Amino acid sequence: MPVAPKVDIGPQAYRVYRNGDRLVIRFGVGQIPTGIRGVRPHTGPFYVWDMDTGKVAAKTSKTGYTDRNEAVRIAREYREKYGAYVRFKF
């Protein structure tokens, strides 16, 4: 298991527990799906997601970031400060 996983690879489970919980990357970068399904599904700003709460990470831009690299940089800072993994129930 990597000490510093990539924050822009999407949700990936590194371990599945007996009760169904999964050990996943805590902070990730993604977009909110917009538009008609199959026609430009991912457009708009990039957000830093916190899987511990299931929402946009606290103290980040609530309107999102236009530059993907800026969102990745902030997610990496959060990963180093608050931890890389969290146990999450899907």
HELIX and SHEET records of a PDB file:
HELIX    1   1 ARG A   68  TYR A   82  1                                  15    
SHEET    1   A 3 ALA A  13  VAL A  16  0                                        
SHEET    2   A 3 ARG A  22  ILE A  25 -1                                        
SHEET    3   A 3 TYR A  85  PHE A  88 -1                                        
SHEET    1   B 3 PHE A  27  GLN A  31  0                                        
SHEET    2   B 3 PHE A  46  ASP A  50 -1                                        
SHEET    3   B 3 LYS A  55  VAL A  56 -1                                        
END                                                                             
